[in-house]
Amino acid sequence: MLSFLLVPIYTSVMPPGTYGEVTLIFSWFAIFNVFLAYGMETAFFRFYKQAENRKNVISTSLLSLGVSTLLFLFIGIIFKVGIANSLNIDLAYMNYVLCILALDALVIIPFALLRANEKPMRYAVIKILNVAINLGLNLFFLILLPKLVVGNDSGIFYSIYKNDFEIQYILISNLVASGVTLLLMIGVYNRRAYKFDGYLWRRMMVYAMPVMVAGIAFTINEVFDRYLLSELLPQDIAKSEMGKYSACYKLALFMTLFATAFRMGIEPFFFSHMDTKNPQKAYAQITNYFVVLGSVILLTVVVFADVLKELIVLDESYWDAMPIVPLIVLASFFLGIYHNLSVWYKVTDRTKFGAYISMIGAVLTIIINLTLIQYFSYVASAIATLAAYGTMMVLSFYFGRMYYPIPYNFRKIGFYLGLSIFFSILSFYIFDRNLIIGIVLLSIFLGLTYKMEIDNLKKIIANK
């Protein structure tokens, strides 16, 4: 949500080229976050729920990630010049990047422990505080500080203000927020006697490595297109095109937020219910509800895309990339469905299938981008994202039916998915984003949803 809230700020104070550079840095953040976590979060859930000695799981996980993170930071500082050149990042940003990555890696297990112990309130408070600090500092550095120094050539505000320092200010804001978050979670490190269980660690790593590969492949699907845009387009327009693409991409964040929140809730649920009677029925119901809600979000975002762009992407020079919005929202929806379908390989310890499927998606992403970017620019990247996540969704369902059959309601899923996509195409492309027609289509869809789901909703309320 933070990246969504910051879009209006960034697009109001930075041209597309500078915003494109920020996007490239955060794309590398996403990729390196996966390397630094190396699947240990998912492995933690898997072994924590089943372990007789949970303290050993916590201690071993903390030591593993702690040592690997400090080693990464040490090596990164030594070789930061070469790393900066390889990643196409200015050397001036590298110290910030390395420290932020390290701080974020050190809170992976503490946050996972809160989720495993079902403490969503503390989890939410700390996460929201992180957002508030980051957002507040961005507002101060990018909006308020330039106004405070107008007409003043002395004082504390003048001493910290620098021209053309926007990217550093953004990274400083992230660094402070990550540092405060670690301080709030440091009690997890302080309150235990450490013991490293080598046998447990090896078992966790066997489980985690395919998850890491899948995570890397997923991240390539998610953010690597920015890097390819920066490399394959002419240099005089590359970062500008990347900035336009990234800004309009953010309009899909409503779907991403929904899918992410849903996934963070159901992942611990998958493992805690895997040994109950007929868990497949519960998994099927969860996916049905996800598709119903996701279909409503898909059509709503597409219908109101032009309204949202004026609220979120403030500079009209970014609006050239609006045609990608339905493609990215649908791709995010497919990804959410894929995460729901992925329960089969997680509860059966076949995480290698997750790696295989994600790698196929990554290969599709790279091939389509390499082939089409020179002709269609960022539209090719949107098509690649949609193709990758759609393929992953289909493959996960296909293999899941073989190894862990789940009784999904295909008629319901097909109805909601197909009708929401059809109405989205009508609203956005056929009727050229006509708001009145879009609202009519959305109203029809909501009416049908209400008629089909009202009985289920009454049952849920009655059971509560």
C-alpha positions as CSV (number, residue, x, y, z in Angstrom):
1,M,0.0,0.0,0.0
2,L,2.9,2.3,0.7
3,S,4.1,2.3,-2.9
4,F,0.5,3.2,-3.9
5,L,0.3,6.1,-1.5
6,L,3.6,7.4,-2.7
7,V,2.7,7.5,-6.4
8,P,0.9,10.9,-6.2
9,I,3.9,12.4,-4.4
10,Y,6.5,10.9,-6.8
11,T,4.7,11.8,-10.0
12,S,4.1,15.4,-8.8
13,V,7.8,16.1,-7.9
14,M,9.7,13.9,-10.4
15,P,9.6,13.6,-14.2
16,P,9.0,10.1,-15.6
17,G,12.8,9.5,-16.1
18,T,13.6,10.1,-12.5
19,Y,10.7,8.0,-11.3
20,G,11.9,5.3,-13.7
21,E,15.2,5.3,-11.9
22,V,13.5,4.9,-8.5
23,T,11.4,2.0,-10.0
24,L,14.6,0.3,-11.1
25,I,16.1,0.4,-7.7
26,F,13.0,-1.0,-6.0
27,S,12.8,-3.7,-8.6
28,W,16.3,-4.9,-7.5
29,F,15.0,-4.6,-3.9
30,A,12.3,-7.1,-4.7
31,I,14.7,-9.5,-6.3
32,F,17.3,-9.4,-3.5
33,N,14.7,-9.7,-0.8
34,V,13.9,-13.2,-2.2
35,F,17.6,-14.2,-2.2
36,L,18.0,-13.0,1.4
37,A,14.9,-14.8,2.6
38,Y,15.8,-18.0,0.6
39,G,12.5,-19.6,1.3
40,M,13.0,-19.7,5.0
41,E,9.8,-18.0,5.9
42,T,7.6,-20.7,4.2
43,A,9.9,-23.4,5.7
44,F,9.4,-21.8,9.1
45,F,5.6,-22.1,8.8
46,R,5.9,-25.7,7.6
47,F,8.2,-26.9,10.5
48,Y,6.9,-24.6,13.2
49,K,3.3,-26.0,13.0
50,Q,4.6,-29.6,13.1
51,A,7.5,-29.4,15.5
52,E,7.5,-30.8,19.0
53,N,10.2,-28.3,20.0
54,R,9.1,-25.0,18.5
55,K,11.9,-23.1,20.2
56,N,14.4,-25.0,18.1
57,V,12.7,-24.0,14.9
58,I,12.6,-20.3,15.9
59,S,16.3,-20.3,17.1
60,T,17.6,-22.1,14.1
61,S,15.7,-19.9,11.7
62,L,16.9,-16.7,13.4
63,L,20.5,-17.8,13.4
64,S,20.4,-18.9,9.8
65,L,18.9,-15.7,8.4
66,G,21.0,-13.5,10.8
67,V,24.3,-15.0,9.7
68,S,23.4,-15.0,6.0
69,T,22.2,-11.4,6.2
70,L,25.4,-10.1,7.9
71,L,27.5,-12.0,5.4
72,F,25.6,-10.4,2.5
73,L,26.0,-6.9,4.0
74,F,29.8,-7.5,4.5
75,I,30.3,-8.8,0.9
76,G,28.0,-6.1,-0.6
77,I,30.0,-3.2,1.0
78,I,33.3,-4.6,-0.2
79,F,32.1,-5.2,-3.8
80,K,29.5,-2.4,-4.1
81,V,31.2,-0.7,-7.0
82,G,31.0,-3.8,-9.2
83,I,27.4,-4.5,-8.0
84,A,26.3,-1.0,-8.8
85,N,27.7,-1.2,-12.3
86,S,26.1,-4.6,-12.9
87,L,22.7,-3.5,-11.7
88,N,22.7,-0.1,-13.5
89,I,22.3,1.7,-10.2
90,D,24.3,4.9,-9.3
91,L,27.0,4.1,-6.8
92,A,25.7,7.0,-4.6
93,Y,22.7,4.9,-3.7
94,M,24.4,1.6,-2.9
95,N,25.0,2.0,0.8
96,Y,21.4,2.8,1.4
97,V,20.3,-0.1,-0.7
98,L,22.5,-2.6,1.1
99,C,21.5,-1.5,4.6
100,I,17.7,-1.5,3.8
101,L,18.0,-5.0,2.4
102,A,19.8,-6.2,5.5
103,L,17.3,-4.6,7.9
104,D,14.3,-6.0,6.1
105,A,15.8,-9.5,6.0
106,L,16.4,-9.5,9.8
107,V,12.6,-9.1,10.5
108,I,11.4,-11.9,8.3
109,I,11.3,-14.5,11.0
110,P,10.0,-12.2,13.7
111,F,7.0,-11.2,11.5
112,A,6.5,-14.9,10.5
113,L,6.3,-15.8,14.2
114,L,3.5,-13.2,14.7
115,R,1.6,-14.7,11.8
116,A,2.2,-18.3,13.0
117,N,1.0,-17.4,16.5
118,E,-2.1,-15.6,15.0
119,K,-1.3,-12.1,16.4
120,P,-2.5,-10.0,13.5
121,M,-3.0,-6.9,15.6
122,R,0.6,-6.5,16.6
123,Y,1.7,-7.5,13.1
124,A,-0.6,-4.8,11.6
125,V,0.4,-2.1,14.1
126,I,4.1,-2.5,13.4
127,K,3.6,-2.7,9.6
128,I,1.4,0.4,9.6
129,L,3.9,2.3,11.8
130,N,6.6,1.4,9.2
131,V,4.3,2.8,6.5
132,A,3.5,5.9,8.5
133,I,7.2,6.7,9.1
134,N,8.2,6.0,5.5
135,L,5.3,8.1,4.1
136,G,5.8,10.9,6.6
137,L,9.5,11.2,5.8
138,N,8.8,11.2,2.1
139,L,6.2,13.9,2.6
140,F,8.7,15.9,4.6
141,F,11.7,15.5,2.4
142,L,9.9,15.8,-1.0
143,I,7.1,18.3,-0.3
144,L,7.6,20.2,2.9
145,L,11.4,20.7,3.1
146,P,11.7,22.5,-0.3
147,K,9.1,25.0,0.9
148,L,10.8,25.5,4.3
149,V,14.1,26.6,2.7
150,V,12.5,29.1,0.3
151,G,14.0,32.5,1.2
152,N,16.2,31.0,3.9
153,D,20.0,30.4,3.5
154,S,20.6,29.2,7.1
155,G,19.2,27.0,9.8
156,I,18.7,23.3,10.3
157,F,16.3,22.8,7.3
158,Y,18.7,24.6,4.9
159,S,21.5,22.4,6.1
160,I,19.7,19.1,5.2
161,Y,18.2,20.3,1.9
162,K,20.0,19.4,-1.3
163,N,18.9,20.0,-4.9
164,D,18.3,16.9,-7.1
165,F,18.5,14.7,-4.0
166,E,15.0,13.1,-4.4
167,I,16.2,9.5,-4.8
168,Q,18.5,9.8,-1.7
169,Y,15.6,11.2,0.3
170,I,13.4,8.3,-0.7
171,L,16.0,5.8,0.3
172,I,16.7,7.6,3.6
173,S,13.0,7.4,4.4
174,N,13.0,3.7,3.7
175,L,16.1,3.2,5.8
176,V,14.7,4.9,8.9
177,A,11.4,3.1,8.6
178,S,13.2,-0.3,8.3
179,G,15.5,0.5,11.3
180,V,12.6,1.4,13.5
181,T,10.8,-1.8,12.5
182,L,13.8,-3.9,13.5
183,L,14.0,-2.1,16.9
184,L,10.3,-2.9,17.6
185,M,10.9,-6.6,16.7
186,I,14.3,-6.9,18.4
187,G,12.7,-8.6,21.4
188,V,12.3,-11.8,19.4
189,Y,16.1,-11.9,19.2
190,N,16.7,-10.9,22.8
191,R,14.2,-13.3,24.5
192,R,15.8,-16.7,23.7
193,A,18.7,-19.0,24.3
194,Y,20.1,-19.7,20.9
195,K,20.6,-23.3,19.7
196,F,21.4,-24.2,16.2
197,D,19.9,-27.5,15.2
198,G,21.9,-28.7,12.2
199,Y,19.7,-31.6,11.3
200,L,16.6,-29.4,11.5
201,W,18.3,-26.7,9.4
202,R,19.1,-29.1,6.6
203,R,15.6,-30.4,6.5
204,M,14.3,-26.8,6.4
205,M,16.7,-25.9,3.6
206,V,15.6,-28.9,1.5
207,Y,12.1,-27.6,1.8
208,A,13.1,-23.9,1.3
209,M,15.4,-24.1,-1.7
210,P,12.6,-24.8,-4.2
211,V,10.6,-22.1,-2.6
212,M,13.5,-19.7,-3.1
213,V,13.8,-20.7,-6.8
214,A,10.0,-20.1,-7.2
215,G,10.4,-16.8,-5.4
216,I,13.2,-15.7,-7.7
217,A,11.2,-16.7,-10.7
218,F,8.1,-15.0,-9.4
219,T,10.1,-11.8,-8.8
220,I,11.4,-11.9,-12.4
221,N,7.8,-12.1,-13.5
222,E,6.9,-9.2,-11.3
223,V,9.7,-6.6,-11.7
224,F,12.4,-7.8,-14.2
225,D,10.5,-6.2,-17.0
226,R,11.6,-2.8,-15.7
227,Y,15.2,-3.8,-16.1
228,L,14.6,-5.1,-19.6
229,L,12.8,-1.8,-20.5
230,S,15.9,0.1,-19.3
231,E,18.2,-2.0,-21.3
232,L,16.3,-2.7,-24.6
233,L,14.7,0.7,-25.3
234,P,16.7,3.6,-26.6
235,Q,18.5,5.2,-23.7
236,D,17.0,8.7,-24.3
237,I,13.5,7.3,-23.6
238,A,14.1,4.2,-21.6
239,K,13.7,5.5,-18.1
240,S,10.9,7.8,-19.1
241,E,8.9,4.9,-20.6
242,M,9.7,2.8,-17.5
243,G,8.4,5.6,-15.3
244,K,5.1,5.8,-17.2
245,Y,4.7,2.0,-17.1
246,S,5.5,1.8,-13.4
247,A,3.1,4.6,-12.4
248,C,0.1,3.2,-14.3
249,Y,1.1,-0.3,-13.1
250,K,0.3,0.9,-9.6
251,L,-3.4,1.3,-10.4
252,A,-3.5,-2.5,-10.2
253,L,-2.5,-2.3,-6.6
254,F,-6.1,-2.6,-5.4
255,M,-6.0,-6.2,-6.7
256,T,-2.5,-6.8,-5.4
257,L,-3.5,-5.6,-1.9
258,F,-6.5,-7.9,-1.8
259,A,-4.5,-10.9,-3.1
260,T,-1.6,-10.2,-0.7
261,A,-3.8,-9.8,2.4
262,F,-5.7,-13.0,1.4
263,R,-2.5,-15.0,0.9
264,M,-1.0,-13.9,4.2
265,G,-4.1,-15.1,6.0
266,I,-4.5,-18.4,4.2
267,E,-0.9,-19.5,4.2
268,P,-0.8,-20.3,7.9
269,F,-4.4,-21.7,7.5
270,F,-3.2,-24.2,4.9
271,F,-0.7,-25.8,7.2
272,S,-2.8,-25.6,10.4
273,H,-5.7,-27.4,8.7
274,M,-3.8,-29.9,6.5
275,D,-4.4,-32.8,9.0
276,T,-8.1,-32.0,9.6
277,K,-10.9,-34.1,8.2
278,N,-11.4,-33.3,4.5
279,P,-9.4,-30.0,4.3
280,Q,-9.8,-30.0,0.5
281,K,-13.4,-28.9,0.9
282,A,-12.3,-25.8,3.0
283,Y,-9.5,-25.0,0.4
284,A,-12.1,-25.2,-2.4
285,Q,-14.4,-22.8,-0.6
286,I,-11.6,-20.3,0.1
287,T,-10.7,-20.2,-3.6
288,N,-14.4,-19.8,-4.6
289,Y,-14.7,-16.7,-2.3
290,F,-11.4,-15.3,-3.6
291,V,-12.6,-15.5,-7.2
292,V,-15.9,-13.9,-6.4
293,L,-14.3,-10.9,-4.6
294,G,-11.5,-10.7,-7.0
295,S,-13.9,-10.5,-10.0
296,V,-15.7,-7.5,-8.4
297,I,-12.3,-5.8,-7.8
298,L,-11.2,-6.4,-11.3
299,L,-14.2,-4.9,-12.9
300,T,-14.4,-2.0,-10.4
301,V,-10.8,-0.9,-11.0
302,V,-11.2,-1.2,-14.8
303,V,-14.4,0.8,-14.8
304,F,-13.0,3.6,-12.6
305,A,-9.4,3.6,-14.1
306,D,-9.7,7.1,-15.5
307,V,-11.0,8.4,-12.2
308,L,-8.2,6.7,-10.3
309,K,-5.5,8.0,-12.6
310,E,-6.5,11.6,-11.8
311,L,-6.3,10.9,-8.0
312,I,-3.1,8.8,-8.1
313,V,-1.0,9.7,-11.1
314,L,-1.0,13.4,-11.0
315,D,1.2,14.3,-14.0
316,E,-0.6,13.8,-17.3
317,S,2.7,12.9,-19.0
318,Y,2.4,9.5,-17.3
319,W,-1.0,8.7,-18.7
320,D,0.3,7.4,-22.0
321,A,0.6,4.0,-20.3
322,M,-3.1,3.7,-19.3
323,P,-3.9,1.0,-21.9
324,I,-1.9,-1.5,-19.8
325,V,-4.1,-1.2,-16.7
326,P,-6.7,-3.9,-17.5
327,L,-3.9,-6.3,-18.5
328,I,-2.0,-5.8,-15.2
329,V,-5.1,-6.0,-13.0
330,L,-6.1,-9.2,-14.7
331,A,-2.5,-10.5,-14.3
332,S,-2.6,-9.7,-10.6
333,F,-5.9,-11.6,-10.3
334,F,-4.4,-14.6,-12.0
335,L,-1.5,-14.5,-9.6
336,G,-3.9,-14.4,-6.7
337,I,-5.7,-17.5,-8.0
338,Y,-2.4,-19.2,-8.5
339,H,-1.4,-18.6,-4.8
340,N,-4.7,-20.2,-3.8
341,L,-4.2,-23.2,-6.0
342,S,-0.6,-23.6,-4.8
343,V,-1.9,-25.2,-1.5
344,W,-1.4,-28.6,-3.0
345,Y,2.4,-28.5,-3.4
346,K,2.9,-26.8,-0.1
347,V,0.9,-29.3,2.1
348,T,2.3,-32.3,0.2
349,D,5.9,-31.1,0.5
350,R,6.2,-30.9,-3.3
351,T,7.6,-27.4,-3.4
352,K,9.8,-28.3,-6.4
353,F,6.6,-28.0,-8.5
354,G,6.3,-24.4,-7.3
355,A,9.8,-23.8,-8.6
356,Y,9.1,-25.5,-11.9
357,I,5.9,-23.5,-12.5
358,S,7.4,-20.2,-11.6
359,M,10.5,-20.8,-13.7
360,I,8.2,-21.5,-16.7
361,G,6.5,-18.1,-16.0
362,A,9.9,-16.4,-15.7
363,V,11.0,-17.8,-19.1
364,L,7.8,-16.6,-20.7
365,T,8.3,-13.2,-19.2
366,I,11.8,-12.9,-20.5
367,I,11.1,-14.3,-24.0
368,I,8.1,-12.1,-24.6
369,N,9.8,-9.0,-23.3
370,L,13.0,-9.7,-25.4
371,T,10.9,-10.3,-28.5
372,L,8.3,-7.6,-28.3
373,I,9.7,-4.6,-26.3
374,Q,11.4,-3.1,-29.3
375,Y,8.0,-3.0,-31.1
376,F,5.5,-2.3,-28.4
377,S,7.5,-0.9,-25.5
378,Y,5.8,-1.3,-22.1
379,V,2.7,-2.9,-23.6
380,A,4.9,-5.9,-24.3
381,S,5.8,-6.0,-20.7
382,A,2.1,-6.0,-19.7
383,I,1.3,-8.8,-22.1
384,A,4.3,-10.8,-20.8
385,T,3.0,-10.4,-17.2
386,L,-0.5,-11.5,-18.1
387,A,0.8,-14.5,-20.1
388,A,3.2,-15.6,-17.3
389,Y,0.7,-15.5,-14.5
390,G,-2.1,-17.0,-16.6
391,T,0.2,-19.9,-17.5
392,M,1.2,-20.4,-13.9
393,M,-2.4,-20.5,-12.8
394,V,-3.3,-23.2,-15.4
395,L,-0.2,-25.3,-14.7
396,S,-0.8,-25.2,-10.9
397,F,-4.4,-26.4,-11.4
398,Y,-3.3,-29.1,-13.8
399,F,-0.6,-30.6,-11.5
400,G,-2.7,-30.1,-8.4
401,R,-5.5,-32.2,-9.9
402,M,-3.0,-35.0,-10.3
403,Y,-1.4,-35.0,-6.9
404,Y,-3.9,-33.4,-4.5
405,P,-7.4,-33.2,-6.0
406,I,-9.5,-30.3,-4.6
407,P,-13.3,-30.1,-5.4
408,Y,-13.3,-26.5,-6.9
409,N,-16.7,-25.2,-8.1
410,F,-15.6,-24.7,-11.8
411,R,-19.0,-23.4,-12.9
412,K,-18.9,-20.6,-10.3
413,I,-15.3,-19.8,-10.9
414,G,-15.7,-19.8,-14.7
415,F,-18.9,-17.7,-14.5
416,Y,-17.3,-14.9,-12.4
417,L,-14.0,-14.9,-14.1
418,G,-15.3,-15.0,-17.6
419,L,-18.1,-12.4,-17.1
420,S,-15.8,-9.9,-15.2
421,I,-13.2,-10.2,-18.0
422,F,-15.8,-9.8,-20.7
423,F,-17.4,-6.7,-19.0
424,S,-13.9,-5.2,-18.5
425,I,-13.1,-5.6,-22.2
426,L,-16.4,-3.9,-23.1
427,S,-15.9,-1.1,-20.7
428,F,-12.3,-0.3,-21.3
429,Y,-11.6,-1.2,-24.9
430,I,-14.9,-1.4,-26.8
431,F,-16.7,1.6,-25.3
432,D,-13.4,3.5,-24.8
433,R,-13.6,3.9,-21.0
434,N,-17.1,5.5,-21.1
435,L,-17.8,5.9,-17.4
436,I,-21.6,5.7,-17.6
437,I,-21.5,2.4,-19.6
438,G,-18.9,1.1,-17.2
439,I,-21.0,1.8,-14.2
440,V,-24.0,0.1,-15.8
441,L,-21.9,-3.0,-16.5
442,L,-20.6,-3.0,-13.0
443,S,-24.1,-2.6,-11.5
444,I,-25.3,-5.6,-13.6
445,F,-22.4,-7.7,-12.3
446,L,-22.9,-6.7,-8.7
447,G,-26.6,-7.5,-9.0
448,L,-25.8,-11.0,-10.3
449,T,-23.2,-11.5,-7.6
450,Y,-25.7,-10.5,-4.9
451,K,-28.4,-12.8,-6.3
452,M,-26.0,-15.8,-6.5
453,E,-24.2,-15.3,-3.2
454,I,-26.8,-13.9,-0.8
455,D,-27.7,-17.4,0.6
456,N,-24.1,-18.2,1.3
457,L,-23.6,-14.9,2.9
458,K,-26.6,-15.4,5.2
459,K,-25.2,-18.8,6.2
460,I,-21.8,-17.4,7.1
461,I,-23.4,-14.6,9.2
462,A,-25.7,-17.2,10.9
463,N,-22.7,-19.4,11.7
464,K,-20.8,-16.5,13.2
